Structure formats: structure tokens, C-alpha cells
């Protein structure tokens, strides 16, 4: 299949606003799409996309719409406006058939400019409730794909429950390679802690405090985030800590039996697709808009995860929760196996193709 079409991807601010693009890119490239990405000059999206083969990266200005007082609230509206005019010019030059937005504030001026250019926009919302940026983007989008069924329903006619696009390589892991990488022999279940490198210090500390209770029953692989290693624990039998893993992640996931994580929508969607029983410790309300609490509670109600609120987390309660997770792992896996649309790559890609065929040539 050769589409001879052009797509603009946009989204940024966190890795969760970029990794679904990576999941779709092999299909886009295979089908001959000319791929462009609009992001900021300093955001995480630039590091993940700017040097990727086959992608043309375009920088725009971007601001953030805050719900709290900040002096930057005075300047950021002008940055958003500048980003809108920059996006409008880029769209006129590139003439894409479709725009796919994953969210974050960099996407707002891109989506608004695409609407003015009459270019179809597909937005994607990973959380149970849309954030402010995606609520604005939904006004200009033709369709909005959603990870959670309840979110799709709340979006009305524009909404569609698709799941989150997953990177194909996540499903290609080798358990033995993962065990060798972590230094475990596979004699005990493996707990993987990940999913919160930007703000998991409270979980890091509780997990380390719980190790005396955990290690008799399980091996622990702890992905603690950049600069958060604990040198005093190096060499502890059954415990390995790393700042992060990249190429080895599929193997590490394949070798892991259960997961401890924050409740970011992209991460827990990946665990669901891989059928990894999870204990979620969502960011508390004061540290975020509360989206992780809602994500985690939805998974708990659907029998897909166990949840431990951070305010109730101590080394002892965490150890009990992880022990219970092992005991209930089989029932959680059974519930995950019954869940449709865990990997949304095919469904989202089909929507992209549909909208790319409906462009009104008015640019």
C-alpha cells in the first residue's frame, strides 16, 4: 500500500505524549506517508523525534495554560499565539492530509491552525478525563480517540474507544534475556518498579524500605529515575536498581511477573496490553490535576489493577500490597485477557487513514 499522503504529528511535554507516535510510525512509513512533527525547541518531544530517520521536525513557540498564579501566565498567551501563526505557516507549506495530536500544550496551536486550514484532525486522549489542552483541542478535532471507554462516551459523537497505540517492540521481549540483564535466575517472581521517573521519589523510598519484607519472596528490579540510585543498596542479593532502561525494556518486561508503578495512562495501558498485574500508586491530588487517581480507580473497578494511595503508603503497607498482588496475579491476568482494545495501534491508524481521505483541499 502506498498512500502518497502527508501527516503532521504533534504532542509533547511528557514521554506519554510522544510514545504513541512512535507506535504508529512503522505503519506510516510502510504505507509511504511523508511524516512531519511539530514540537517545541526544548521539550522532551524534540529529543525523541528531531533526529528520527524519515521525520521532518518543525519547532514552534508554546506556552502553558495554568490554573494557578504564575508570572509566566502574562507572557505565555503571546507564546501560544506565536505558535499558532507559526503552525499556520507550517501547515500551509507542508499541506498535510491529516494531523494526529497526542496532546500537551504544544498541540493546541497546531490543532487550531489545522481547523482554520480545514485539515482533518484526530486527537487522542489517554486519561480517563481530558486535560485542559485536549479539551481545547477536541473543539477543533474531527474525531477524538480515547484509551478509556468512559472518556470516549463523554466525548459524544466525536469520541471513539480505541485504546492507546503500543510500540510493537514491547511485545517482542525475551524472558531469558531479561533475567540475564537483571542478574536474576528466575527462581522467584520478579517485581518491576517503573512508570514514574519524573516524580517517583516517594515510591522509591517506600520500596527500598520494604525490601527486607519483599526479597524473601520476590526479586526486585527498580527503575528509579535519573540521579536517584541508592549506592548503599548496590549488590543487595535479589535487588537491582537502574536509572532507566531503553533497548532492554521489552526483555525486562517479558521477565517481570508483576509491576509497581505510578498511574500514567500510557504506562498502565502498556502493562494492560502485556497482561502484567500491577499495583498502582497514583500521584496525589496536590501534585497533579488528579488524572492518575481517576485512571487508577477505573482500572481497580474493572479488576485490572490494585491501588495503594500515596497517603497510605509506608514500607509496611507497600510490602503487604505487593504480597497481595502476587496472590491475586492470576485473577488480574484473567481480567486483562478479557479486556478489548488494549493495544489501540490498529484502531487509531484506521481512523488516521479515514480522515486522510477526507481532506478538503482548502489550504
C-alpha positions in Angstrom: 0.0 0.0 0.0 1.4 3.4 -1.0 -0.8 6.3 0.2 1.2 9.2 -1.2 -0.1 11.2 1.7 1.4 13.6 4.3 0.8 13.6 8.0 1.7 16.0 10.8 2.1 14.6 14.2 2.2 16.8 17.3 2.2 16.5 21.1 4.7 16.9 23.9 5.6 17.9 27.4 5.9 14.3 28.6 7.0 11.0 27.1 3.4 9.8 27.2 2.5 12.4 24.7 5.2 11.1 22.3 5.5 7.3 22.6 2.1 6.6 20.8 3.5 8.4 17.8 6.5 6.0 17.8 4.0 3.1 17.8 2.3 4.4 14.7 5.4 5.4 12.8 6.3 2.0 11.3 2.9 1.7 9.8 3.0 5.3 8.5 6.4 4.7 6.9 5.5 1.4 5.5 2.5 2.9 3.8 4.5 5.8 2.3 3.4 8.7 4.4 5.6 11.8 4.4 5.9 12.4 8.2 6.3 15.8 9.8 6.4 16.5 13.6 5.6 19.9 15.2 7.0 20.4 18.7 9.0 22.8 20.8 12.7 23.6 20.8 13.3 22.4 24.4 10.6 19.8 25.1 11.1 16.1 25.5 9.4 15.6 22.1 12.4 17.2 20.4 14.8 14.7 21.9 12.6 11.8 20.9 11.7 12.9 17.4 14.0 15.5 15.9 16.7 13.1 14.8 14.5 10.2 13.9 15.0 8.9 10.3 12.2 9.8 8.0 10.7 12.6 10.2 10.9 16.3 9.4 10.8 18.3 12.7 9.4 21.8 13.0 9.8 24.0 16.0 7.1 26.3 17.3 6.6 28.5 20.3 4.4 27.2 23.1 3.0 28.3 26.5 1.1 26.6 29.2 -2.4 27.4 30.4 -2.1 27.2 34.2 -4.8 27.1 36.8 -2.6 28.8 39.4 -0.9 32.1 39.6 2.5 32.5 37.8 4.1 35.5 36.3 4.5 33.4 33.1 0.7 33.5 32.7 1.3 37.0 31.5 3.6 36.0 28.7 2.5 32.6 27.7 -0.7 33.6 25.9 1.6 35.5 23.5 3.8 32.4 23.1 0.7 30.4 22.2 -0.4 33.0 19.7 3.0 33.0 18.1 2.8 29.2 18.0 -0.5 29.4 16.2 0.9 31.7 13.4 4.0 29.5 13.1 1.8 26.4 12.9 -0.4 28.1 10.3 2.6 28.8 8.1 4.0 25.3 8.5 0.7 23.7 7.6 0.4 25.9 4.5 3.9 24.8 3.4 3.6 21.1 4.2 -0.1 20.8 3.1 -0.8 17.6 5.2 -3.7 15.4 4.6 -4.3 14.8 8.3 -3.0 15.9 11.7 -2.7 13.5 14.6 -2.4 15.2 18.0 -1.4 13.3 21.2 -1.9 16.3 23.5 0.1 18.6 25.6 0.1 22.4 25.2 2.3 22.4 22.2 -0.6 20.7 20.3 -3.2 23.4 20.9 -2.0 26.0 18.4 -1.3 23.2 15.8 -4.8 21.8 16.1 -6.4 25.3 16.0 -4.4 26.2 12.9 -5.3 22.9 11.2 -9.0 23.6 11.8 -8.6 27.1 10.2 -6.9 25.4 7.2 -9.7 22.8 7.1 -7.3 20.0 7.6 -8.8 17.0 9.4 -7.5 16.5 13.0 -7.6 13.3 15.0 -6.8 13.9 18.7 -6.0 11.1 21.2 -6.8 11.3 25.0 -5.0 8.7 27.2 -6.5 9.7 30.6 -10.0 8.9 31.9 -10.8 12.7 31.8 -9.3 15.0 29.2 -6.7 17.6 30.4 -7.2 21.3 29.6 -5.1 21.1 26.4 -7.1 18.2 25.0 -10.4 19.7 26.0 -9.4 22.7 23.8 -8.1 20.6 21.0 -11.3 18.5 21.0 -13.2 21.6 19.9 -11.2 21.7 16.7 -10.8 18.0 16.1 -13.0 15.9 13.7 -12.6 12.8 16.0 -11.1 12.1 19.4 -9.7 8.6 20.1 -9.7 7.6 23.8 -7.9 5.0 25.9 -10.8 4.7 28.4 -14.4 3.7 27.4 -15.8 6.2 29.8 -13.8 9.0 28.2 -15.0 8.1 24.7 -18.6 8.1 25.9 -18.2 11.5 27.5 -16.8 12.9 24.2 -20.1 12.2 22.4 -20.2 11.7 18.7 -16.6 12.7 18.3 -15.3 10.1 20.7 -14.2 6.5 19.9 -12.8 3.9 22.3 -9.6 2.7 20.7 -7.0 2.1 23.4 -3.5 3.5 23.2 -1.2 2.8 20.3 1.6 0.5 21.6 5.1 0.2 20.3 5.4 -3.2 18.6 8.8 -3.9 20.1 7.2 -4.1 23.6 5.7 -7.4 22.6 8.9 -8.9 21.3 10.8 -9.3 24.6 12.7 -12.4 25.6 12.3 -13.6 29.2 15.7 -15.2 29.5 17.5 -12.2 28.1 15.6 -10.0 30.6 16.6 -12.3 33.5 20.2 -12.2 32.4 20.2 -8.4 32.1 18.8 -8.1 35.6 21.0 -10.8 37.0 18.2 -13.0 38.3 17.9 -16.8 37.9 14.1 -16.9 37.6 13.7 -18.9 40.8 11.4 -16.3 42.4 8.8 -14.0 40.9 10.2 -10.7 39.5 8.7 -7.3 40.6 9.4 -4.4 38.2 9.1 -0.9 39.6 8.8 1.7 36.8 6.4 4.3 35.4 7.3 7.4 37.4 10.8 8.6 36.7 9.8 12.3 36.9 8.2 12.1 40.3 8.5 8.7 41.9 10.7 9.6 44.9 8.1 8.8 47.5 7.6 5.3 45.9 11.4 4.8 45.5 11.9 5.4 49.2 8.9 3.2 50.3 10.1 0.4 48.0 13.6 0.5 49.4 12.3 0.5 52.9 10.1 -2.6 52.0 13.0 -4.7 50.6 13.5 -6.7 53.8 9.9 -7.8 53.6 9.9 -8.4 49.8 13.2 -10.1 49.0 12.4 -13.4 50.7 9.5 -13.8 48.3 10.5 -12.0 45.1 13.3 -10.4 43.1 13.1 -6.7 42.6 14.1 -4.7 39.5 13.9 -1.0 40.4 13.9 1.6 37.6 14.3 4.7 39.9 14.9 7.6 37.5 17.9 9.7 36.6 20.0 10.6 39.6 18.0 8.5 42.1 20.2 5.5 42.6 20.9 4.4 46.2 24.7 3.4 46.3 24.3 1.8 49.7 22.0 -0.9 48.2 24.3 -1.9 45.4 25.0 -5.6 45.5 21.9 -6.5 47.6 21.0 -10.1 46.6 17.7 -10.1 44.7 17.7 -6.4 44.1 18.9 -4.5 41.1 18.5 -0.7 40.5 18.9 1.2 37.3 18.1 4.8 36.4 16.2 3.6 33.3 16.4 1.1 30.5 15.9 1.6 26.8 16.6 -1.2 24.3 16.4 -3.8 27.0 12.9 -2.8 28.2 11.0 -5.4 26.2 13.2 -8.1 27.7 12.8 -6.7 31.2 9.0 -6.6 30.8 9.0 -10.1 29.5 10.9 -11.3 32.5 8.7 -9.4 35.0 5.8 -11.1 36.7 4.2 -8.1 38.4 4.6 -4.3 38.3 4.7 -1.4 40.7 4.0 1.9 39.0 2.5 5.4 39.1 -0.7 5.6 37.1 0.2 7.5 33.9 -2.2 6.4 31.2 0.3 5.4 28.6 2.3 3.2 31.1 -0.6 1.4 32.5 -2.1 0.9 29.1 1.2 -0.9 28.1 1.1 -3.0 31.3 -2.5 -3.9 30.4 -1.6 -4.9 26.9 1.2 -7.1 28.2 -1.0 -8.5 30.9 1.2 -7.5 33.8 -0.6 -7.5 37.1 0.0 -4.1 38.6 -0.1 -2.2 41.9 -0.6 1.5 41.2 0.4 4.4 43.4 -1.1 7.4 41.6 0.2 10.9 42.0 -1.7 12.6 44.9 -4.2 15.3 44.1 -1.9 18.1 45.2 0.9 17.0 42.8 -1.3 16.8 39.7 -4.8 17.6 38.4 -5.9 14.2 39.8 -5.9 12.3 36.5 -3.8 9.5 37.8 -6.2 8.9 40.7 -9.0 8.6 38.2 -7.0 6.3 35.9 -6.1 4.0 38.8 -9.6 3.9 40.2 -11.0 3.0 36.8 -8.5 0.1 36.5 -9.3 -1.1 40.0 -13.1 -1.1 39.4 -12.6 -3.1 36.2 -10.5 -5.6 38.0 -7.3 -4.7 36.1 -5.1 -3.4 38.9 -4.7 -3.0 42.6 -4.3 0.5 44.1 -2.4 2.0 47.1 -2.9 5.7 47.7 0.3 7.6 48.4 -1.0 9.0 51.6 -1.5 5.4 52.9 1.9 4.2 51.6 4.6 3.1 54.1 7.2 0.4 53.6 4.9 -2.0 55.5 1.7 -1.2 53.6 3.6 -1.3 50.3 5.0 -4.8 51.2 1.5 -6.0 52.1 0.1 -4.6 48.9 2.8 -6.3 46.7 2.3 -9.6 48.5 -1.4 -9.4 47.8 -0.6 -8.5 44.2 1.3 -11.8 43.8 -1.5 -13.7 45.4 -4.1 -12.2 43.1 -1.9 -12.1 39.9 -3.8 -14.9 38.2 -7.2 -13.3 38.6 -5.8 -10.0 37.4 -4.3 -11.6 34.3 -7.6 -13.3 33.5 -9.4 -9.9 33.7 -6.8 -8.4 31.4 -7.2 -11.2 28.9 -10.9 -10.3 28.6 -10.3 -6.6 28.0 -10.7 -5.4 24.4 -8.7 -2.7 22.7 -5.6 -2.8 25.0 -3.4 -2.0 22.0 -5.0 0.7 20.0 -2.5 1.0 17.2 -4.7 -0.7 14.5 -7.8 1.2 15.5 -6.1 4.6 15.7 -4.3 4.0 12.4 -7.6 3.1 10.7 -9.0 6.5 11.9 -6.0 8.3 10.5 -6.5 6.7 7.1 -10.2 7.5 7.1 -9.6 11.2 7.9 -6.7 11.5 5.5 -9.1 10.5 2.7 -11.5 13.3 3.7 -9.2 16.3 3.5 -10.9 19.4 2.0 -8.3 20.9 -0.3 -8.6 24.5 1.0 -5.0 25.4 2.0 
